[in-house]
Amino acid sequence: HENDTPIHLDAVVIGAGLSGIASLYRLRKAGLKVKAFEAGSGFGGVWFWNRYPGARVDSEYPLYQLNIPEAHQSWDWDYKFPAQKELSDYFNHLDKVLDLSKDVYFNSEVTSVRYRDGLWTVRTAQRTATCKYLALAAGALHRTHRPDFPGLDNFGGEIYHTASWPDDIDLQGKRVAVIGAGATGVQVVQELAKQVDYLLVCVRNPSYCLPMGQKKISDEEKVATRAHVQETLCQVRNTLAGYPAKQSPGSLWDRSTEEREALWETLFAQGGFNFLQGNYNEMLVDPKANREIYNFWAKKTRARVTDPVKRDIIAPVEPPYPFGTRRTPLDQDYYECLNQSNVELISLRDTPIARFNKSGFIAEDGKQKDFDVLVLATGFDSFTGSLTTMGLKTKDGLDIQDVWKDGVRTYLGIFVKGLPNAFLLYSPQAPTALANGPTLIECQADIMMETIQRLESIKAKSIEPKESAEAEWGELLEKMISPTLFRYAGSWWNGANIPGKKVQIFNYVGGLATYEKTCQEAVSTWKGFDIILDHHSEPV
Ligand code: NA7
């Protein structure tokens, strides 16, 4: 330890991505003595770690930013869908205008978080801090998933996970294999196909990509955006998912084939998530309607793929899972890249990898694939991975990993029994994967602040959710998701992407605005909470 004397604080924030910054900014503004601990050497969270070629946000400008006037009135976006570099510049901008760095310890991975008698103790290799309040802003996509492929140790080439991409590699002239076809796999393939000699794209389940509709923002648009950005960011808070698009009114079944196709063409042409958000309201509940929508998507996409074998792998006639029930990536020229003659596409569903060897792998059909570099675009141990690996223990000394062994339990996706005065952000059991990230984060950070301010005003020592409140929250999530088609798809949205991980409901599907209202009601009435006052042992 550099310094064994603990630093005494009012609050500690774990993580310095968007959730961490939103928390730090608010806690400091409220007059609390607060520091953030960040494992990386800079701001950004996922945008700090994910530097693979092509990394880009799929939320369209100007929505992917915090609603902090000092920051957005001195900032313009250059692209409708900003790339990692532009996002990284944005984080530097936040740092500069909000003077954040002075309150952040970088290169400080948290290794232990314990609670005793009203105080949390947070440790890193370098220092120890104590505090009353804890913002757990460690990210939903932090711990990488590296599948245990047979024989992988025998592979003689280089291996990179997309989330730990070295700054100094040049893949020009190389033979590269990419495993994974989620949002990351799509983005990295689009870049690598243009750089490398040979690209082997290995797909188990295809994504149903929508056209991004990327564009450069003009100077006039920048001026206009600044004038309305505050209003826009406030408005989207009161929507289903933090985006302005509205679901199409009326039923798909009341529309003629021509009317449906006309709507779908318009939404496709608009680009981004519009095809998801502006579609008919049966999309995620009615399997037949979903299939109609899939068929339209497949027709559009199959037309872009020239090779019939590649076409059937990447945009099959029979959908392997319902449309919109896993994260829909946005593509720029993914399908055209797959058409290239230097790109080979194989289905790991039809022919799984049998075994890695020195020069590549041998597939179950006996065919050998050789390459110099393996890129793992295989995703993350989502939602729980970051929280269960920081030495976080409940007030009774139980590791959170053991508490959650049969599945996550939270109240409102923010509070956890056994973790007094701790707040989860960008968390499980909230609308996290379905909403625009910054919008949800600001909503949760505001709920955290409202809770802290109310607790301080009644001189409370601690707040904790009741066990019954956690159970009811889990039941509500179950009730909301059961009529939907989400249950027919496995992915990082429900833990099914990690072998052995409990498949569970990670997402609140009732919409962002309803979620926020529910949280506000609970906090303003203390419904579902146990509160201990400072000098009394009686809960209120
Ligand atoms: P995802 O969306 O979890 O995608 C991971 C991909 O890796 C997906 O195509 C998986 O196939 C594939 N995968 C994972 N394990 C294996 C094994 N063992 N064999 C073959 N293929 C495998 O992660 P991303 O990084 O793309 O995206 C995460 C989020 O970041 C994204 O949703 C955005 O919100 C931003 P599968 O589909 O499981 O068959």
Boltz pocket constraint, residues with backbone or C-beta under 6 A from the ligand:
constraints:
  - pocket:
      binder: B
      contacts: [[A, 141], [A, 147], [A, 148], [A, 179], [A, 180], [A, 181], [A, 182], [A, 183], [A, 184], [A, 185], [A, 202], [A, 203], [A, 204], [A, 205], [A, 206], [A, 327], [A, 348], [A, 377], [A, 378], [A, 379], [A, 380], [A, 490], [A, 491], [A, 492], [A, 497]]
      max_distance: 6.0
